[in-house]
Amino acid sequence: MEGYKIPPVMFTESQANALILAEKLVLKSKDSSFIKDYTEAIEKLNPF
């Protein structure tokens, strides 16, 4: 929806580390559709 905003997401250190590890595993998979979906999901967390 236009103008809709969500509050900032605050991750713990271990949650942030889990996301970093997940990204490394996704990129290793070489599955382009999986990489695309992961990238789009992460971009939703940081739209800037």
C-alpha distance matrix in Angstrom:
0.0 3.8 6.3 5.5 8.8 11.3 15.0 17.4 19.0 22.7 24.9 28.6 31.0 31.7 28.0 27.6 30.8 29.6 26.6 29.1 31.4 28.7 27.9 31.6 32.0 29.2 30.5 34.0 33.0 32.9 30.5 28.1 25.4 25.6 25.5 22.5 20.5 21.7 20.9 17.3 17.0 18.7 16.6 13.6 15.9 16.9 14.5 17.1
3.8 0.0 3.8 5.5 8.8 12.1 15.5 17.6 19.8 23.5 25.9 29.6 31.9 33.0 29.4 28.6 31.9 31.1 27.9 30.1 32.7 30.3 29.1 32.8 33.6 30.7 31.7 35.4 34.7 34.2 32.1 29.5 27.1 27.4 26.9 23.8 22.3 23.3 21.9 18.5 18.6 19.8 17.2 14.6 16.8 16.9 14.0 15.9
6.3 3.8 0.0 3.8 6.4 10.1 12.9 15.2 17.9 21.4 24.2 27.8 30.2 31.6 28.2 27.3 30.9 30.4 27.4 29.5 32.3 30.3 29.1 32.8 33.9 31.3 32.3 36.0 35.6 35.4 33.6 31.1 28.9 28.8 28.0 25.2 23.7 24.1 22.6 19.5 19.2 19.8 17.2 14.6 16.0 15.8 13.3 14.8
5.5 5.5 3.8 0.0 3.8 6.9 10.2 12.9 15.1 18.7 21.4 25.1 27.7 28.8 25.4 24.9 28.4 27.7 24.9 27.3 30.0 27.8 27.1 30.8 31.7 29.3 30.6 34.2 33.7 33.9 31.9 29.8 27.4 26.9 26.4 23.8 21.8 22.1 21.1 17.9 17.0 17.8 15.8 12.6 13.8 14.5 12.6 14.8
8.8 8.8 6.4 3.8 0.0 3.8 6.7 9.2 11.7 15.2 18.1 21.7 24.2 25.6 22.3 21.7 25.4 24.9 22.2 24.6 27.5 25.6 25.0 28.7 29.8 27.7 29.0 32.5 32.4 32.8 31.1 29.2 27.1 26.2 25.4 23.2 21.2 20.9 19.8 17.1 15.8 15.9 14.2 11.1 11.3 11.9 10.7 12.7
11.3 12.1 10.1 6.9 3.8 0.0 3.8 6.5 8.4 12.0 14.8 18.3 21.1 22.3 19.0 18.8 22.5 21.9 19.5 22.2 24.9 23.1 22.9 26.6 27.6 25.8 27.5 30.8 30.7 31.5 29.9 28.4 26.3 24.9 24.2 22.5 20.3 19.4 18.8 16.5 14.4 14.4 13.5 10.2 9.5 11.0 11.0 13.4
15.0 15.5 12.9 10.2 6.7 3.8 0.0 3.8 6.4 9.3 12.6 15.9 18.8 20.5 17.5 17.4 21.2 21.1 19.1 21.6 24.5 23.2 23.2 26.7 28.0 26.6 28.3 31.4 31.7 32.8 31.6 30.3 28.5 26.7 25.8 24.5 22.3 20.9 20.3 18.6 16.2 15.4 15.0 12.2 10.3 11.5 12.4 14.1
17.4 17.6 15.2 12.9 9.2 6.5 3.8 0.0 3.8 6.4 9.7 13.1 15.6 17.6 14.9 14.2 18.0 18.4 16.4 18.6 21.6 20.8 20.6 24.0 25.5 24.5 25.9 29.0 29.7 30.8 30.0 28.8 27.4 25.4 24.1 23.2 21.3 19.4 18.6 17.5 15.2 13.5 13.4 11.4 8.5 9.2 11.1 12.3
19.0 19.8 17.9 15.1 11.7 8.4 6.4 3.8 0.0 3.8 6.4 10.0 12.7 14.2 11.2 11.0 14.8 14.9 13.1 15.7 18.4 17.6 17.9 21.2 22.5 21.7 23.4 26.3 26.9 28.4 27.6 26.9 25.5 23.1 22.0 21.6 19.5 17.2 17.0 16.3 13.5 11.8 12.7 10.9 7.5 9.2 12.0 13.7
22.7 23.5 21.4 18.7 15.2 12.0 9.3 6.4 3.8 0.0 3.8 6.7 9.6 11.6 9.4 9.3 13.0 13.7 12.7 14.9 17.6 17.5 18.1 21.0 22.5 22.4 24.0 26.6 27.6 29.4 29.0 28.5 27.5 24.8 23.5 23.7 21.8 19.0 18.9 18.9 16.0 13.8 15.2 14.0 10.3 11.6 14.8 15.9
24.9 25.9 24.2 21.4 18.1 14.8 12.6 9.7 6.4 3.8 0.0 3.8 6.4 7.9 5.6 5.9 9.4 10.1 9.7 11.9 14.3 14.5 15.5 18.1 19.5 19.8 21.6 23.8 24.9 27.0 26.8 26.8 26.0 23.0 21.8 22.5 20.6 17.5 17.8 18.4 15.4 13.1 15.3 14.7 11.0 12.6 16.2 17.4
28.6 29.6 27.8 25.1 21.7 18.3 15.9 13.1 10.0 6.7 3.8 0.0 3.8 5.4 5.1 6.2 8.6 9.8 10.8 12.5 14.3 15.3 16.8 18.7 20.1 21.1 22.9 24.6 26.0 28.4 28.5 28.9 28.3 25.1 23.9 25.1 23.3 19.9 20.5 21.5 18.5 16.1 18.6 18.2 14.6 16.0 19.7 20.7
31.0 31.9 30.2 27.7 24.2 21.1 18.8 15.6 12.7 9.6 6.4 3.8 0.0 3.8 5.5 5.1 6.2 8.6 10.0 10.6 12.3 14.2 15.5 16.8 18.5 20.0 21.4 22.8 24.6 27.0 27.7 28.2 28.1 24.8 23.3 24.9 23.6 20.0 20.4 22.1 19.4 16.6 19.2 19.6 16.0 16.9 20.7 21.3
31.7 33.0 31.6 28.8 25.6 22.3 20.5 17.6 14.2 11.6 7.9 5.4 3.8 0.0 3.8 5.4 5.0 6.2 8.7 9.8 10.4 12.2 14.3 15.4 16.4 18.2 20.0 21.1 22.6 25.4 25.9 26.9 26.7 23.2 22.1 24.1 22.6 18.9 20.0 21.8 19.0 16.7 19.8 20.1 16.9 18.4 22.1 23.2
28.0 29.4 28.2 25.4 22.3 19.0 17.5 14.9 11.2 9.4 5.6 5.1 5.5 3.8 0.0 3.8 5.4 5.0 6.4 8.8 9.9 10.4 12.5 14.4 15.3 16.4 18.5 20.0 21.1 23.7 23.8 24.5 24.0 20.5 19.6 21.2 19.4 15.9 17.1 18.5 15.5 13.4 16.6 16.6 13.4 15.4 19.1 20.6
27.6 28.6 27.3 24.9 21.7 18.8 17.4 14.2 11.0 9.3 5.9 6.2 5.1 5.4 3.8 0.0 3.8 5.4 5.1 6.4 8.7 9.8 10.7 12.7 14.4 15.3 16.8 18.7 20.2 22.4 22.8 23.2 23.0 19.8 18.3 19.8 18.5 14.9 15.3 17.1 14.6 11.8 14.6 15.3 12.1 13.2 17.0 18.0
30.8 31.9 30.9 28.4 25.4 22.5 21.2 18.0 14.8 13.0 9.4 8.6 6.2 5.0 5.4 3.8 0.0 3.8 5.4 5.0 6.2 8.5 9.9 10.7 12.4 14.2 15.5 16.7 18.6 21.1 22.0 22.8 23.1 19.7 18.2 20.4 19.4 15.6 16.4 18.8 16.5 13.8 16.9 18.1 15.2 16.2 19.9 20.9
29.6 31.1 30.4 27.7 24.9 21.9 21.1 18.4 14.9 13.7 10.1 9.8 8.6 6.2 5.0 5.4 3.8 0.0 3.8 5.4 5.1 6.0 8.6 9.9 10.5 12.1 14.2 15.3 16.6 19.4 19.8 20.9 20.8 17.2 16.3 18.6 17.2 13.5 15.1 17.3 14.7 12.8 16.3 17.1 14.7 16.5 20.0 21.6
26.6 27.9 27.4 24.9 22.2 19.5 19.1 16.4 13.1 12.7 9.7 10.8 10.0 8.7 6.4 5.1 5.4 3.8 0.0 3.8 5.4 4.9 6.2 8.7 9.8 10.3 12.2 14.2 15.3 17.6 17.8 18.3 18.2 14.8 13.5 15.4 14.1 10.4 11.5 13.7 11.3 9.1 12.6 13.7 11.5 13.1 16.4 18.1
29.1 30.1 29.5 27.3 24.6 22.2 21.6 18.6 15.7 14.9 11.9 12.5 10.6 9.8 8.8 6.4 5.0 5.4 3.8 0.0 3.8 5.4 5.2 6.4 8.8 10.0 10.8 12.5 14.6 16.6 17.6 18.1 18.8 15.6 13.6 15.9 15.5 11.7 12.1 15.0 13.5 10.7 13.8 15.7 13.6 14.2 17.5 18.6
31.4 32.7 32.3 30.0 27.5 24.9 24.5 21.6 18.4 17.6 14.3 14.3 12.3 10.4 9.9 8.7 6.2 5.1 5.4 3.8 0.0 3.8 5.4 5.1 6.3 8.6 10.0 10.7 12.6 15.3 16.4 17.7 18.5 15.0 13.6 16.5 16.0 12.4 13.7 16.7 15.1 13.1 16.5 18.2 16.4 17.6 20.7 22.0
28.7 30.3 30.3 27.8 25.6 23.1 23.2 20.8 17.6 17.5 14.5 15.3 14.2 12.2 10.4 9.8 8.5 6.0 4.9 5.4 3.8 0.0 3.8 5.4 5.1 6.1 8.6 9.8 10.7 13.4 13.8 15.0 15.2 11.6 10.7 13.5 12.6 9.1 11.1 13.9 12.1 10.9 14.4 15.9 14.7 16.3 19.2 21.0
27.9 29.1 29.1 27.1 25.0 22.9 23.2 20.6 17.9 18.1 15.5 16.8 15.5 14.3 12.5 10.7 9.9 8.6 6.2 5.2 5.4 3.8 0.0 3.8 5.4 5.1 6.1 8.5 9.9 11.7 12.5 13.0 13.7 10.6 8.5 11.3 11.3 7.7 8.6 11.9 11.1 9.4 12.4 14.6 13.8 14.7 17.2 18.7
31.6 32.8 32.8 30.8 28.7 26.6 26.7 24.0 21.2 21.0 18.1 18.7 16.8 15.4 14.4 12.7 10.7 9.9 8.7 6.4 5.1 5.4 3.8 0.0 3.8 5.5 5.3 6.2 8.8 10.8 12.6 13.7 15.2 12.3 10.2 13.5 14.1 10.9 11.7 15.3 14.8 13.1 15.8 18.4 17.4 18.0 20.6 21.7
32.0 33.6 33.9 31.7 29.8 27.6 28.0 25.5 22.5 22.5 19.5 20.1 18.5 16.4 15.3 14.4 12.4 10.5 9.8 8.8 6.3 5.1 5.4 3.8 0.0 3.8 5.5 5.1 6.3 9.4 10.7 12.7 13.9 10.6 9.7 13.3 13.4 10.7 12.5 15.8 15.1 14.2 17.3 19.4 18.8 20.0 22.4 24.1
29.2 30.7 31.3 29.3 27.7 25.8 26.6 24.5 21.7 22.4 19.8 21.1 20.0 18.2 16.4 15.3 14.2 12.1 10.3 10.0 8.6 6.1 5.1 5.5 3.8 0.0 3.8 5.4 5.2 7.4 7.8 9.3 10.2 7.0 6.0 9.6 9.8 7.5 9.4 12.6 12.3 12.0 14.8 16.9 17.0 18.2 20.1 22.1
30.5 31.7 32.3 30.6 29.0 27.5 28.3 25.9 23.4 24.0 21.6 22.9 21.4 20.0 18.5 16.8 15.5 14.2 12.2 10.8 10.0 8.6 6.1 5.3 5.5 3.8 0.0 3.8 5.4 6.0 7.9 8.7 10.8 8.7 6.2 9.8 11.4 9.3 9.8 13.4 14.0 13.2 15.3 18.1 18.2 18.7 20.4 21.8
34.0 35.4 36.0 34.2 32.5 30.8 31.4 29.0 26.3 26.6 23.8 24.6 22.8 21.1 20.0 18.7 16.7 15.3 14.2 12.5 10.7 9.8 8.5 6.2 5.1 5.4 3.8 0.0 3.8 5.5 8.3 10.4 12.8 10.6 9.2 12.9 14.3 12.4 13.5 17.0 17.3 16.6 19.0 21.6 21.6 22.3 24.1 25.5
33.0 34.7 35.6 33.7 32.4 30.7 31.7 29.7 26.9 27.6 24.9 26.0 24.6 22.6 21.1 20.2 18.6 16.6 15.3 14.6 12.6 10.7 9.9 8.8 6.3 5.2 5.4 3.8 0.0 3.8 5.3 8.4 10.3 8.1 8.0 11.7 12.7 11.6 13.4 16.3 16.7 16.9 19.3 21.5 22.0 23.0 24.6 26.5
32.9 34.2 35.4 33.9 32.8 31.5 32.8 30.8 28.4 29.4 27.0 28.4 27.0 25.4 23.7 22.4 21.1 19.4 17.6 16.6 15.3 13.4 11.7 10.8 9.4 7.4 6.0 5.5 3.8 0.0 3.8 5.9 8.9 8.2 7.5 10.6 12.6 12.2 13.1 16.0 17.2 17.5 19.2 21.7 22.7 23.3 24.4 26.0
30.5 32.1 33.6 31.9 31.1 29.9 31.6 30.0 27.6 29.0 26.8 28.5 27.7 25.9 23.8 22.8 22.0 19.8 17.8 17.6 16.4 13.8 12.5 12.6 10.7 7.8 7.9 8.3 5.3 3.8 0.0 3.8 5.6 5.3 6.2 8.6 10.1 10.7 12.2 14.3 15.5 16.6 18.3 20.3 21.7 22.8 23.5 25.6
28.1 29.5 31.1 29.8 29.2 28.4 30.3 28.8 26.9 28.5 26.8 28.9 28.2 26.9 24.5 23.2 22.8 20.9 18.3 18.1 17.7 15.0 13.0 13.7 12.7 9.3 8.7 10.4 8.4 5.9 3.8 0.0 3.8 5.5 5.0 6.0 8.6 9.8 10.3 12.1 14.2 15.3 16.2 18.5 20.3 21.0 21.2 23.2
25.4 27.1 28.9 27.4 27.1 26.3 28.5 27.4 25.5 27.5 26.0 28.3 28.1 26.7 24.0 23.0 23.1 20.8 18.2 18.8 18.5 15.2 13.7 15.2 13.9 10.2 10.8 12.8 10.3 8.9 5.6 3.8 0.0 3.8 5.4 5.0 6.1 8.6 9.8 10.5 12.3 14.3 15.3 16.8 19.0 20.2 20.2 22.7
25.6 27.4 28.8 26.9 26.2 24.9 26.7 25.4 23.1 24.8 23.0 25.1 24.8 23.2 20.5 19.8 19.7 17.2 14.8 15.6 15.0 11.6 10.6 12.3 10.6 7.0 8.7 10.6 8.1 8.2 5.3 5.5 3.8 0.0 3.8 5.4 5.2 6.1 8.5 9.9 10.6 12.3 14.2 15.6 17.2 18.8 19.5 22.1
25.5 26.9 28.0 26.4 25.4 24.2 25.8 24.1 22.0 23.5 21.8 23.9 23.3 22.1 19.6 18.3 18.2 16.3 13.5 13.6 13.6 10.7 8.5 10.2 9.7 6.0 6.2 9.2 8.0 7.5 6.2 5.0 5.4 3.8 0.0 3.8 5.5 5.2 6.0 8.6 9.9 10.6 12.1 14.4 15.7 16.6 17.4 19.6
22.5 23.8 25.2 23.8 23.2 22.5 24.5 23.2 21.6 23.7 22.5 25.1 24.9 24.1 21.2 19.8 20.4 18.6 15.4 15.9 16.5 13.5 11.3 13.5 13.3 9.6 9.8 12.9 11.7 10.6 8.6 6.0 5.0 5.4 3.8 0.0 3.8 5.5 5.1 6.1 8.6 10.0 10.5 12.5 14.7 15.4 15.5 17.8
20.5 22.3 23.7 21.8 21.2 20.3 22.3 21.3 19.5 21.8 20.6 23.3 23.6 22.6 19.4 18.5 19.4 17.2 14.1 15.5 16.0 12.6 11.3 14.1 13.4 9.8 11.4 14.3 12.7 12.6 10.1 8.6 6.1 5.2 5.5 3.8 0.0 3.8 5.5 5.2 6.2 8.7 9.9 10.9 13.0 14.7 15.0 17.9
21.7 23.3 24.1 22.1 20.9 19.4 20.9 19.4 17.2 19.0 17.5 19.9 20.0 18.9 15.9 14.9 15.6 13.5 10.4 11.7 12.4 9.1 7.7 10.9 10.7 7.5 9.3 12.4 11.6 12.2 10.7 9.8 8.6 6.1 5.2 5.5 3.8 0.0 3.8 5.5 5.1 6.2 8.6 10.0 11.1 12.8 14.0 16.7
20.9 21.9 22.6 21.1 19.8 18.8 20.3 18.6 17.0 18.9 17.8 20.5 20.4 20.0 17.1 15.3 16.4 15.1 11.5 12.1 13.7 11.1 8.6 11.7 12.5 9.4 9.8 13.5 13.4 13.1 12.2 10.3 9.8 8.5 6.0 5.1 5.5 3.8 0.0 3.8 5.4 5.2 6.1 8.7 10.1 10.7 11.4 13.7
17.3 18.5 19.5 17.9 17.1 16.5 18.6 17.5 16.3 18.9 18.4 21.5 22.1 21.8 18.5 17.1 18.8 17.3 13.7 15.0 16.7 13.9 11.9 15.3 15.8 12.6 13.4 17.0 16.3 16.0 14.3 12.1 10.5 9.9 8.6 6.1 5.2 5.5 3.8 0.0 3.8 5.5 5.1 6.4 9.1 10.0 9.8 12.8
17.0 18.6 19.2 17.0 15.8 14.4 16.2 15.2 13.5 16.0 15.4 18.5 19.4 19.0 15.5 14.6 16.5 14.7 11.3 13.5 15.1 12.1 11.1 14.8 15.1 12.3 14.0 17.3 16.7 17.2 15.5 14.2 12.3 10.6 9.9 8.6 6.2 5.1 5.4 3.8 0.0 3.8 5.4 5.2 7.0 9.3 10.1 13.4
18.7 19.8 19.8 17.8 15.9 14.4 15.4 13.5 11.8 13.8 13.1 16.1 16.6 16.7 13.4 11.8 13.8 12.8 9.1 10.7 13.1 10.9 9.4 13.1 14.2 12.0 13.2 16.6 16.9 17.5 16.6 15.3 14.3 12.3 10.6 10.0 8.7 6.2 5.2 5.5 3.8 0.0 3.8 5.3 5.2 6.7 8.7 11.3
16.6 17.2 17.2 15.8 14.2 13.5 15.0 13.4 12.7 15.2 15.3 18.6 19.2 19.8 16.6 14.6 16.9 16.3 12.6 13.8 16.5 14.4 12.4 15.8 17.3 14.8 15.3 19.0 19.3 19.2 18.3 16.2 15.3 14.2 12.1 10.5 9.9 8.6 6.1 5.1 5.4 3.8 0.0 3.8 5.3 5.0 5.4 8.2
13.6 14.6 14.6 12.6 11.1 10.2 12.2 11.4 10.9 14.0 14.7 18.2 19.6 20.1 16.6 15.3 18.1 17.1 13.7 15.7 18.2 15.9 14.6 18.4 19.4 16.9 18.1 21.6 21.5 21.7 20.3 18.5 16.8 15.6 14.4 12.5 10.9 10.0 8.7 6.4 5.2 5.3 3.8 0.0 3.8 5.5 5.5 9.2
15.9 16.8 16.0 13.8 11.3 9.5 10.3 8.5 7.5 10.3 11.0 14.6 16.0 16.9 13.4 12.1 15.2 14.7 11.5 13.6 16.4 14.7 13.8 17.4 18.8 17.0 18.2 21.6 22.0 22.7 21.7 20.3 19.0 17.2 15.7 14.7 13.0 11.1 10.1 9.1 7.0 5.2 5.3 3.8 0.0 3.8 6.2 9.1
16.9 16.9 15.8 14.5 11.9 11.0 11.5 9.2 9.2 11.6 12.6 16.0 16.9 18.4 15.4 13.2 16.2 16.5 13.1 14.2 17.6 16.3 14.7 18.0 20.0 18.2 18.7 22.3 23.0 23.3 22.8 21.0 20.2 18.8 16.6 15.4 14.7 12.8 10.7 10.0 9.3 6.7 5.0 5.5 3.8 0.0 3.8 5.6
14.5 14.0 13.3 12.6 10.7 11.0 12.4 11.1 12.0 14.8 16.2 19.7 20.7 22.1 19.1 17.0 19.9 20.0 16.4 17.5 20.7 19.2 17.2 20.6 22.4 20.1 20.4 24.1 24.6 24.4 23.5 21.2 20.2 19.5 17.4 15.5 15.0 14.0 11.4 9.8 10.1 8.7 5.4 5.5 6.2 3.8 0.0 3.8
17.1 15.9 14.8 14.8 12.7 13.4 14.1 12.3 13.7 15.9 17.4 20.7 21.3 23.2 20.6 18.0 20.9 21.6 18.1 18.6 22.0 21.0 18.7 21.7 24.1 22.1 21.8 25.5 26.5 26.0 25.6 23.2 22.7 22.1 19.6 17.8 17.9 16.7 13.7 12.8 13.4 11.3 8.2 9.2 9.1 5.6 3.8 0.0
